[in-house]
Amino acid sequence: MVRLCTGLVALVLLVSAAPAQASSPSRFQRFDTMPVFRNSDAGQHTAAEIAAATADGRLVVYTDSPARRIGFAKPGRTLTPDGVLAMPGEPTSVDIVGGLALVAVNTSKSYTEPSGVLVVVDLGRRAIVASHELGGQPDSIDISKDGRYAAIAIENERDEDVNEGAIPQAPAGFLTIVDLAGQKPAQWKLRKVELTGIAEVAPTDPEPEYVSINGRNQVAVTLQENNHIAIVDLRSGTVVKHFSAGTATVKNTDTKDDGRYEPTETITAAREPDAVAWLDDHTLGTADEGDYLGGSRTWTVFDADSGRVVFSSGDELQRIAVEQGQYPDGRSDNKGVEPEGLAVATFGRDRYAFVGLERANLVAVYDVNNPRRPRFLQALPTGVAPEGLLPIPATGTLVVAAEEDSAEDGIRSSLSGYRLTRTPLALSLAHNQGTPSIVSDGIGFGALSGLSGVPGDHRNVVAVTDAAYDPTRILTIDTAAAPARIRKELTLTKDGKPVGYDGEGIAARRSGYWIAVEGDGKQKPNLLVEVAANGAVVREVPLPEAVAKTATSNGFEGVTVTGSGKSEQVWLAVQREWKADKPGQATLARFTPATGEWAFAAYPLDAPQAGAWIGLSEITALNDRTLLVLERDNQRGDLAKTKKVYRVDISDLRPVAAGAEKPVVTKKLAQDLVPALKADGATTHDKPEGLAVVGSGPFRRLVGVVDNDGLEDAPGESVFLRLGRI
């Protein structure tokens, strides 16, 4: 049986890590992910965008623009949904002072008739107690540390369909200051601060995007489309400093959407910053998202008194995403990882900056104890499109709001919670907790669709990339490292040139590899590809024509080998039923290289839940008599039910030739993968697609990987699973 214990390597990690635990550096570890539809129902379209917390950290309030409401959640051991409250329009931002939530709400009729209100909510009563007209469309809101002021960016955003989104487009935006001290909410006074005439880009049409207040009651305002930053004194309401955000030149950048990572270009682009945050009272940082003029793929630190750049991240954010297997190659030609969010907070004696990468679905965490020399610490996987970054020092947590919500793609808007811990990463990874679980030595990776042990190697496994990347590569993964580490890549070649397949399975042999290539049931056939040790394609083996013509788009998904030499047999798993199959049965195919013969057996699939399908994702040999088969549904998150490994005894199995009645194999449950997929507080991944046996004798271990789909309509987290001793 596959036992739920950590195996030899994890045990070594545990023993070696334990003595150092007391001096281990602090890091953030995810503890839960809450889809925000849990505050209503799964059929509603939601979008958690910006979040705020009470001073004690016991209540989180988030905006939900499409549903025209704010939502509530209680952080604890998990994130617990705690209800919603309707708003008079689309909430764009929220902050909290005392027991009051201040919500900026967009009520605009059109781009040319912008309007909005500041809604004040009594959190104890969950009731609106005041409302103030803002005179324009609001975006960001921030409250001063002393509770005396609120600052609201009135963006009056442009229509991107007019003149290709170029500005100026009237009416101009401005800054609103709200005087909070000494008055009841209904009596608060609002002051307008004009920001026209200061930017070099479209000075008549400032579009304030984001605000952040320092300890001197100065508010930094980004004018994103104007590529400008203004600093306003809140007491006097005057602009005390303003400067261009400038341009950044970044080397070693991938600028092509071509399914491969090639950081060979240099770009120079306007920063066009979105979020801004103070690192201290004289130093501020920006997330340089870019817009219609550019996007430098960086985050920047400015000396606020002079406007001088004191730090630029260069290509670091891109490298972080690459090394963690979450680089969005599809965005290489358009702003790359797209830094958008930024938050800064002090936890104990340490000050951290959190940079949200909207397209990589990551938050990069930096040590900014020296604000002029940020030091990268770790990257945290998030839901799709992280927008709101909420550090909560009172409880030692970080909450990230991810706004993308697409039920048909299995993507739901969410709040993710991370807790500051001193538990060593290696110790957490032994229990499938902590991130990252797999990294690379600068090798671009993702879409790990197949996995295989390596004959005679008790440390490494190999993986194959699927059609999300081109050309196809074989990656060598060091499983003894924590996190697991991709050390080498081997590009497949055909007739001396790189070749791309939809590689869905790999089986390593002493003389090379077998690759299972999935066809589309129409123009592209399912193929068994023999590959030499140097990556050269030796031959492509098609299915018998009688079988191939029954194929659908759900083809080969795994391959493994039993025996060797003349007794070698290659087993392949077909994902789902083909046209000639009985309902609820998929096919196991066997190819004998010595004779060139194909033979087939039927595999009984579990019954799917309503609205789902179940298929095979991987096959791996435990020995010459036993196969392990990975069976899964196509669901993520709350809907995910079936992610299971079954044993199949083939010692007495007699597969048959094409056209004959296929014998049905008997399967026995070996392990349910859902607990391992949930262990890190993640949304349950839909595609565990690789399994491999590593080690020897009583110390053999089972490991697995999750296919991240190259971040296309997927959260994109690359996951390496340590599934225990066999």
C-alpha positions in Angstrom: 0.0 0.0 0.0 1.0 3.7 -0.3 1.4 4.8 3.3 0.8 8.4 4.5 4.2 9.0 5.9 7.0 11.2 4.7 9.6 8.6 3.6 13.3 8.6 4.1 14.1 11.9 2.4 11.4 13.8 4.3 12.6 12.1 7.5 16.1 13.3 6.9 14.8 16.8 6.3 12.8 16.7 9.5 15.8 15.6 11.6 18.2 18.0 10.0 15.9 21.0 10.2 14.7 20.5 13.7 17.8 21.8 15.6 17.8 25.0 13.5 14.2 25.7 14.0 14.7 28.3 16.8 17.0 30.4 14.6 15.1 29.9 11.3 14.1 33.2 9.6 10.5 34.2 9.5 8.4 33.5 6.4 4.8 33.6 5.4 2.9 30.3 5.0 -0.5 30.0 3.5 -3.2 28.6 5.8 -6.4 29.0 3.9 -8.1 30.1 0.7 -11.7 31.3 0.8 -13.7 31.6 -2.4 -15.8 34.7 -1.8 -18.9 33.1 -3.3 -19.2 31.3 0.1 -20.6 34.6 1.3 -23.5 34.1 -1.1 -23.8 31.2 -3.5 -21.6 29.6 -6.2 -23.9 30.9 -9.0 -23.1 34.5 -8.4 -20.3 36.4 -10.1 -18.0 38.0 -7.5 -14.7 39.9 -7.3 -12.8 40.5 -4.1 -10.6 43.5 -5.0 -9.5 45.6 -2.1 -9.6 44.5 1.6 -9.1 46.2 5.0 -9.0 44.9 8.5 -10.0 46.1 11.9 -7.1 47.1 14.2 -7.3 43.8 16.1 -7.3 41.9 12.8 -10.4 39.9 13.7 -12.6 41.2 10.8 -11.7 41.7 7.2 -13.9 43.8 4.9 -13.5 43.5 1.1 -15.0 45.2 -1.9 -17.1 43.2 -4.4 -17.7 45.5 -7.3 -19.8 43.2 -9.7 -22.2 42.3 -6.9 -22.4 46.0 -5.7 -21.6 45.1 -2.1 -18.9 44.7 0.5 -18.2 41.3 2.1 -16.9 40.3 5.5 -14.6 37.5 6.6 -13.2 36.4 9.9 -9.5 35.2 10.0 -8.7 32.5 12.4 -7.5 29.0 11.8 -9.3 29.4 8.5 -11.0 32.4 6.7 -14.6 32.2 7.6 -17.3 34.0 5.5 -19.3 36.5 7.6 -21.9 38.1 5.4 -22.3 40.9 2.9 -23.8 44.4 2.8 -25.3 46.1 -0.3 -23.8 49.3 -1.6 -25.4 52.0 -3.8 -23.0 51.3 -6.6 -19.7 49.6 -7.3 -17.3 49.7 -4.4 -13.8 50.4 -5.5 -11.9 50.6 -2.2 -12.3 50.4 1.5 -10.4 51.3 4.7 -11.3 51.1 8.4 -11.0 53.6 11.3 -12.2 52.5 14.7 -15.5 50.7 14.2 -16.2 52.3 10.9 -15.5 51.2 7.4 -15.1 53.9 4.8 -16.2 52.6 1.3 -15.5 54.5 -1.9 -18.4 53.7 -4.3 -18.6 54.4 -8.0 -22.0 55.5 -9.1 -21.1 56.9 -12.5 -23.6 57.0 -15.4 -20.8 57.1 -18.0 -17.1 58.0 -18.4 -18.2 61.6 -19.2 -20.6 61.8 -16.2 -18.5 60.3 -13.4 -19.9 60.3 -9.9 -19.4 58.5 -6.6 -20.1 58.5 -2.9 -18.2 57.8 0.3 -20.3 55.3 2.3 -19.7 55.0 6.0 -20.5 51.6 7.6 -20.9 50.9 11.3 -19.2 47.5 11.5 -20.9 46.6 14.8 -24.3 47.1 13.4 -23.4 46.3 9.8 -25.4 49.3 8.8 -24.7 52.4 6.6 -24.6 55.5 8.9 -23.5 58.2 6.5 -23.0 59.0 2.8 -21.0 61.8 1.2 -21.1 62.8 -2.5 -17.6 62.8 -4.0 -18.2 64.6 -7.3 -16.5 62.1 -9.4 -15.5 58.4 -9.8 -13.4 57.2 -6.9 -10.6 54.6 -6.9 -8.3 54.2 -3.9 -8.8 55.3 -0.3 -6.4 55.5 2.7 -6.8 56.7 6.3 -4.0 58.4 8.2 -2.5 56.5 11.1 -3.8 59.1 13.6 -7.3 58.7 12.3 -7.6 62.4 11.4 -7.8 62.2 7.7 -8.9 60.1 4.8 -7.6 60.6 1.3 -9.5 59.4 -1.8 -8.2 59.3 -5.4 -11.0 60.6 -7.7 -9.8 59.0 -10.9 -12.5 59.9 -13.4 -11.0 57.2 -15.6 -10.7 57.4 -19.3 -12.7 55.4 -21.8 -10.2 52.9 -23.3 -12.3 52.6 -26.5 -11.9 56.4 -27.2 -8.8 57.4 -29.2 -7.2 54.0 -28.2 -7.4 55.1 -24.5 -5.1 58.0 -24.9 -5.5 61.0 -22.6 -6.6 63.8 -22.1 -10.2 62.8 -21.8 -12.4 65.2 -19.7 -13.3 65.5 -16.9 -10.1 65.6 -15.0 -9.6 63.7 -11.8 -8.6 65.1 -8.4 -7.8 64.2 -4.8 -10.4 64.4 -2.0 -9.4 64.9 1.6 -11.9 64.0 4.3 -11.5 65.6 7.8 -12.5 62.8 10.2 -11.4 64.1 13.7 -13.9 65.5 16.2 -17.0 65.0 14.0 -19.8 62.5 13.6 -19.6 60.7 10.2 -22.5 62.7 8.8 -20.7 65.9 9.6 -17.3 65.1 8.1 -16.0 67.8 5.7 -14.6 67.0 2.3 -11.9 69.1 0.6 -10.9 69.0 -3.1 -7.3 69.2 -4.2 -6.7 69.9 -7.9 -3.8 68.0 -9.5 -3.9 69.6 -13.0 -0.9 71.3 -14.5 1.7 69.2 -12.8 2.3 66.2 -15.0 4.3 66.2 -18.2 1.9 63.7 -19.8 -1.6 65.2 -20.3 -1.3 67.8 -17.6 -5.0 68.9 -18.1 -6.2 65.4 -17.3 -4.7 63.9 -14.2 -6.1 60.4 -13.3 -5.2 59.7 -9.7 -5.0 55.9 -9.2 -3.8 55.1 -5.7 -3.1 56.8 -2.4 -1.0 56.1 0.6 -0.5 58.3 3.7 2.7 58.4 5.8 3.3 59.2 9.4 3.7 62.9 8.6 0.2 63.1 7.2 1.4 63.4 3.7 -0.4 61.5 1.0 1.4 60.1 -2.0 -0.8 59.9 -5.1 0.0 58.0 -8.3 -1.2 59.5 -11.5 -0.8 56.2 -13.5 -1.7 57.3 -17.0 0.2 60.5 -16.5 3.3 58.6 -15.3 3.5 61.0 -12.3 3.6 61.0 -8.5 2.3 63.9 -6.3 2.7 64.3 -2.6 0.0 66.4 -0.8 0.0 67.7 2.7 -3.3 66.7 4.3 -3.6 69.5 6.8 -3.2 72.3 4.2 -4.4 70.4 1.2 -1.5 71.6 -0.9 0.8 69.8 -3.3 4.2 69.9 -1.6 6.1 67.8 -4.1 5.6 66.1 -7.5 7.8 64.3 -10.0 7.7 62.1 -13.0 7.8 58.3 -12.3 10.2 58.2 -15.3 11.3 55.2 -17.3 13.1 52.1 -16.4 15.5 50.1 -18.6 15.4 46.4 -17.9 17.8 43.9 -19.4 17.3 40.1 -19.8 13.6 40.4 -20.6 11.4 37.9 -22.5 9.3 40.0 -24.9 7.8 37.3 -27.1 4.6 35.3 -26.6 6.0 32.1 -28.1 5.7 29.3 -25.5 9.3 29.6 -24.4 11.4 31.6 -21.9 14.1 33.5 -23.7 15.3 36.5 -21.6 17.4 38.1 -24.3 15.8 41.5 -24.9 16.2 44.9 -23.2 13.2 47.2 -22.8 12.9 50.9 -21.8 9.4 51.8 -20.7 7.5 54.3 -18.7 6.7 53.0 -15.2 3.1 54.2 -15.1 2.8 53.1 -11.4 -0.4 51.7 -10.0 -0.2 51.1 -6.2 2.0 53.2 -4.0 3.1 52.7 -0.4 5.5 54.4 2.1 8.5 52.4 3.2 9.1 55.1 5.8 8.2 58.8 6.1 10.7 59.8 3.4 10.8 56.8 1.1 8.0 55.5 -1.1 7.6 52.5 -3.4 5.5 51.9 -6.5 4.2 48.9 -8.3 5.0 49.7 -12.0 2.0 48.1 -13.7 2.2 50.2 -16.8 -0.7 51.2 -19.1 -1.0 52.4 -22.6 2.5 53.9 -22.7 4.5 51.0 -21.3 5.1 49.1 -18.2 8.6 48.3 -17.0 7.8 45.1 -15.1 9.4 46.5 -12.0 8.8 47.9 -8.6 10.6 51.1 -7.6 11.7 52.9 -4.5 11.9 56.7 -4.6 13.4 59.3 -2.2 10.2 61.2 -1.7 11.9 64.5 -0.9 13.9 64.6 -4.1 12.0 62.3 -6.4 15.2 60.3 -7.1 15.1 56.6 -7.8 17.0 54.7 -5.0 16.0 51.2 -6.0 14.6 49.5 -9.1 13.9 45.7 -9.2 15.1 45.3 -12.8 14.4 41.8 -14.0 14.1 40.3 -10.5 10.3 40.0 -10.5 10.4 38.1 -13.8 13.2 35.8 -12.5 11.2 35.1 -9.4 8.2 34.0 -11.5 10.4 31.9 -13.8 12.2 30.1 -10.9 8.8 29.4 -9.2 7.2 28.0 -12.4 4.7 30.8 -12.7 6.0 33.0 -15.5 3.1 34.1 -17.8 4.7 33.6 -21.2 1.5 34.7 -22.8 2.1 38.2 -21.4 5.7 38.4 -22.5 4.8 40.9 -25.2 2.6 43.0 -22.9 3.8 44.0 -19.4 5.0 40.5 -18.4 4.3 39.7 -14.7 2.5 43.1 -14.4 3.3 44.4 -10.9 0.1 46.1 -9.7 -0.3 45.9 -5.9 2.0 47.1 -3.1 1.7 47.2 0.7 4.2 47.8 3.4 3.9 46.8 7.1 5.9 46.1 10.2 5.6 42.7 11.9 7.5 42.8 15.2 10.9 44.3 14.5 10.8 43.6 10.8 9.4 45.7 8.0 8.1 44.0 4.8 7.0 45.1 1.4 4.5 42.9 -0.5 4.4 43.3 -4.3 1.5 41.8 -6.2 2.1 40.3 -9.6 -1.2 40.3 -11.3 -0.4 38.1 -14.3 2.0 35.7 -12.4 -0.5 35.2 -9.5 2.2 35.8 -7.0 3.1 38.1 -4.2 6.8 38.9 -3.8 7.8 39.5 -0.2 10.7 41.8 0.5 12.7 42.8 3.6 12.7 46.6 3.7 14.3 47.2 7.0 16.6 49.3 4.9 14.1 50.9 2.6 16.7 51.8 0.1 17.9 48.3 -0.3 15.0 45.9 -0.4 15.9 42.2 -0.2 13.7 39.5 -1.7 12.6 36.9 0.7 9.9 34.7 -0.8 7.1 34.5 -3.3 3.5 33.5 -2.3 1.1 31.8 -4.8 -2.3 33.5 -4.9 -5.6 33.2 -6.6 -5.9 34.5 -10.2 -5.2 38.3 -10.5 -4.1 39.3 -7.0 -5.3 42.9 -6.4 -5.7 43.7 -2.7 -2.7 43.1 -0.4 -3.6 43.4 3.3 -0.9 42.9 5.9 -2.4 42.5 9.4 0.4 42.8 12.0 -1.9 42.4 14.9 -2.4 38.8 14.0 0.8 38.2 12.1 -1.1 37.5 8.9 -1.4 38.6 5.3 -4.6 38.5 3.4 -4.6 38.7 -0.4 -7.7 39.4 -2.5 -7.7 37.9 -6.0 -10.3 39.4 -8.2 -10.6 37.1 -11.3 -13.9 35.1 -11.2 -14.9 32.7 -14.0 -16.9 29.8 -12.9 -16.9 28.2 -16.3 -13.1 28.0 -16.1 -13.1 26.8 -12.5 -11.6 30.1 -11.3 -13.2 31.8 -8.4 -12.4 35.1 -6.8 -10.9 34.5 -3.4 -9.2 35.7 -0.2 -6.0 33.8 0.7 -4.5 33.9 4.2 -0.8 33.6 5.1 0.6 33.4 8.6 4.1 34.5 9.7 5.9 31.5 11.0 9.4 30.3 11.9 8.8 26.7 10.9 11.6 25.8 8.4 10.3 25.4 4.9 11.9 22.0 4.6 9.9 20.8 7.5 6.7 22.1 6.1 7.3 20.7 2.7 7.7 17.2 4.2 3.9 17.5 5.0 3.0 19.2 1.6 2.8 22.6 3.3 4.7 25.7 2.5 5.7 27.3 -0.8 7.4 27.0 -3.1 7.3 23.2 -3.3 9.3 23.2 -6.6 11.7 25.7 -8.1 14.3 25.8 -10.9 17.9 27.0 -11.4 16.7 29.7 -13.7 15.0 27.3 -16.1 11.6 28.3 -17.3 9.0 25.7 -16.5 5.4 24.9 -15.9 2.7 22.5 -17.3 4.4 19.5 -15.8 2.2 16.8 -17.3 4.1 13.6 -16.8 6.7 12.3 -14.3 9.0 9.3 -14.2 11.6 7.8 -12.0 15.1 7.3 -13.5 16.5 3.8 -13.6 19.4 3.5 -11.1 18.9 7.0 -9.8 17.5 7.2 -6.3 17.3 11.0 -6.1 16.1 12.4 -9.4 12.9 12.1 -11.5 12.2 13.5 -14.9 9.2 15.5 -16.2 7.9 16.4 -19.6 6.3 19.7 -20.6 3.1 19.7 -22.7 1.8 21.9 -25.5 1.8 25.0 -23.3 5.5 25.3 -24.1 7.4 24.8 -27.3 9.7 23.0 -28.0 9.1 20.0 -25.8 11.6 19.6 -23.0 12.6 16.9 -20.5 13.3 18.4 -17.0 15.4 16.7 -14.4 14.0 17.3 -10.8 16.1 16.8 -7.7 13.6 15.4 -5.2 16.0 15.4 -2.3 16.2 19.2 -2.3 13.6 21.1 -0.4 12.0 22.6 -2.3 12.4 20.1 -5.2 14.6 21.7 -7.7 14.8 21.5 -11.5 18.5 21.2 -12.3 18.6 20.4 -16.0 16.5 20.7 -19.2 16.8 18.6 -22.4 15.2 19.8 -25.6 13.6 17.2 -27.9 14.9 17.4 -31.4 13.7 15.8 -34.7 15.9 15.7 -37.7 18.3 17.9 -35.8 15.7 20.6 -35.1 13.8 21.4 -31.9 10.3 19.8 -31.9 7.1 20.5 -30.1 4.6 17.8 -29.0 1.7 17.8 -26.5 3.8 15.7 -24.2 1.5 14.2 -21.5 3.6 11.4 -20.1 7.2 10.3 -19.8 8.9 7.0 -19.0 12.7 7.0 -18.5 14.7 4.0 -19.5 18.4 3.3 -19.5 18.7 4.1 -23.2 16.5 7.1 -23.3 12.8 7.9 -22.9 9.3 7.1 -24.1 7.0 10.1 -24.4 3.2 9.9 -24.6 1.9 12.5 -27.0 -1.8 13.4 -26.8 -3.7 13.8 -30.1 -6.8 15.9 -30.8 -9.0 13.2 -32.3 -8.9 14.9 -35.7 -5.6 16.1 -37.3 -3.1 15.3 -34.6 -2.7 11.6 -33.8 -1.9 10.1 -30.4 1.7 9.0 -30.6 4.2 6.9 -28.6 7.5 8.7 -29.2 10.9 7.0 -28.6 13.6 9.5 -27.6 17.3 8.8 -27.3 19.3 9.9 -24.2 20.4 13.1 -26.0 16.8 14.1 -26.7 16.7 13.1 -30.4 13.5 11.5 -31.6 14.2 7.9 -32.7 10.7 7.1 -34.0 7.1 7.9 -33.7 4.8 5.0 -33.1 1.1 5.5 -34.0 -1.8 3.4 -32.8 -3.3 0.8 -35.1 -5.6 2.5 -37.5 -8.7 0.7 -36.3 -8.1 2.1 -32.8 -6.8 5.6 -33.9 -10.0 6.4 -35.8 -12.1 6.0 -32.6 -10.0 8.6 -30.7 -11.5 11.7 -29.3 -9.7 14.9 -28.1 -9.0 13.2 -24.7 -6.1 11.0 -25.7 -2.8 9.7 -24.2 -2.1 11.0 -20.7 0.6 8.8 -19.3 3.2 6.2 -20.1 5.3 3.8 -18.1 7.5 0.8 -18.7 7.7 -2.7 -17.3 10.5 -5.2 -18.1 13.6 -4.4 -20.1 15.4 -5.5 -23.2 13.3 -8.0 -25.3 10.8 -8.2 -22.4 10.2 -4.5 -22.3 6.5 -3.4 -22.5 5.3 0.1 -22.7 1.9 0.9 -21.0 -0.1 4.0 -21.9 -3.2 5.5 -20.3 -6.0 7.1 -22.4 -7.7 9.9 -20.5 -11.4 9.2 -21.2 -13.7 7.0 -23.1 -13.2 6.8 -26.9 -15.9 6.3 -29.5 -15.8 2.5 -29.3 -15.5 2.2 -25.5 -18.2 1.2 -23.1 -19.5 4.1 -21.0 -17.4 4.6 -17.9 -14.4 2.9 -19.3 -11.1 4.2 -20.5 -8.3 2.3 -22.2 -4.9 1.0 -21.1 -2.8 0.3 -24.1 0.3 -1.9 -24.2 3.0 -1.7 -26.8 5.8 -4.3 -27.1 8.9 -2.8 -28.8 10.4 -6.1 -29.6 7.5 -7.2 -31.8 5.7 -3.9 -32.6 2.4 -5.3 -31.3 -0.3 -3.3 -29.6 -2.8 -4.8 -27.1 -5.5 -3.2 -25.0 -7.5 -3.5 -21.7 -10.3 -1.5 -20.3 -10.1 0.5 -17.1 -13.3 1.2 -15.1 -13.6 4.9 -14.2 -15.2 6.2 -11.0 -18.6 7.7 -11.5 -18.4 11.5 -11.8 -20.4 13.9 -9.8 -23.0 16.0 -11.6 -21.5 18.5 -14.1 -18.0 16.8 -14.0 -16.1 14.2 -15.9 -13.5 11.7 -14.6 -10.5 10.5 -16.5 -6.9 9.1 -16.2 -4.0 11.5 -15.9 -1.0 9.3 -15.2 0.3 5.7 -15.1 3.5 4.5 -13.4 4.9 1.1 -12.8 5.4 0.1 -9.1 7.0 -3.1 -10.4 6.6 -5.5 -13.3 3.3 -6.8 -11.8 1.7 -3.6 -10.5 0.7 -0.3 -12.1 -0.3 2.9 -10.2 -3.0 4.8 -12.1 -3.9 8.4 -11.3 -7.7 9.1 -11.7 -9.1 12.6 -11.4 -12.1 14.7 -12.1 -11.9 18.0 -13.9 -12.9 20.2 -11.0 -11.1 22.8 -8.8 -11.7 24.1 -5.3 -14.9 23.2 -3.5 -16.1 21.1 -6.5 -13.0 18.9 -6.6 -13.8 15.4 -5.3 -11.8 12.7 -7.2 -8.0 12.9 -7.2 -7.1 9.3 -6.5 -4.3 6.8 -7.1 -5.3 3.2 -7.7 -3.3 0.0 -7.8 -3.8 -2.3 -10.8 -2.4 -5.8 -10.7 -1.3 -6.8 -14.2 0.3 -10.1 -13.3 -2.6 -12.1 -14.8 -3.9 -9.5 -17.2 -4.1 -10.6 -20.9 -4.6 -7.5 -23.1 -6.1 -8.1 -26.5 -5.6 -7.0 -30.0 -7.6 -4.1 -31.6 -11.2 -5.0 -32.1 -11.5 -7.8 -29.5 -13.5 -7.6 -26.3 -11.1 -5.9 -23.9 -10.6 -7.4 -20.4 -11.5 -5.0 -17.6 -8.8 -4.5 -15.0 -9.5 -4.6 -11.3 -8.4 -1.5 -9.3 -7.7 -1.0 -5.6 -7.5 2.4 -4.0 -4.0 3.3 -2.9 -4.2 6.9 -2.0 -6.6 9.9 -2.1 -4.6 13.0 -3.1 -7.1 15.6 -2.0 -5.7 15.9 1.6 -2.2 16.5 0.1 -3.6 19.1 -2.4 -5.4 20.9 0.5 -2.6 20.7 3.0 -1.1 24.0 2.1 -4.3 26.0 2.4 -4.6 26.2 -1.4 -7.7 25.9 -3.5 -7.7 22.2 -4.5 -5.9 21.9 -7.8 -7.7 20.3 -10.7 -4.8 18.7 -12.5 -2.5 16.4 -10.6 -1.0 14.8 -13.7 2.4 13.3 -12.8 3.4 10.4 -10.5 6.8 8.8 -10.1 8.4 6.2 -7.8 11.8 7.3 -6.6 14.3 5.5 -4.3 14.8 1.8 -3.9 13.7 -1.1 -1.7 11.9 -0.2 1.5 12.8 3.5 1.0 10.8 3.9 -2.3 8.7 7.0 -2.3 5.9 8.3 -4.4 6.0 11.9 -5.6 3.7 13.9 -7.9 3.3 17.1 -9.7 0.4 19.4 -10.7 0.0 20.7 -14.3 -0.4 24.5 -14.0 -1.6 24.9 -17.7 1.1 27.5 -18.2 -1.2 30.0 -16.3 -3.8 30.0 -19.1 -7.2 30.1 -17.4 -5.6 28.6 -14.4 -4.1 29.8 -11.0 -0.7 28.7 -12.3 0.8 27.4 -9.1 3.5 24.8 -9.7 3.2 22.0 -7.1 5.4 19.1 -6.1 3.8 16.5 -3.9 5.6 14.2 -1.5 3.1 11.4 -1.2 4.9 9.0 1.2 6.7 5.7 1.3 5.6 2.7 -0.7 
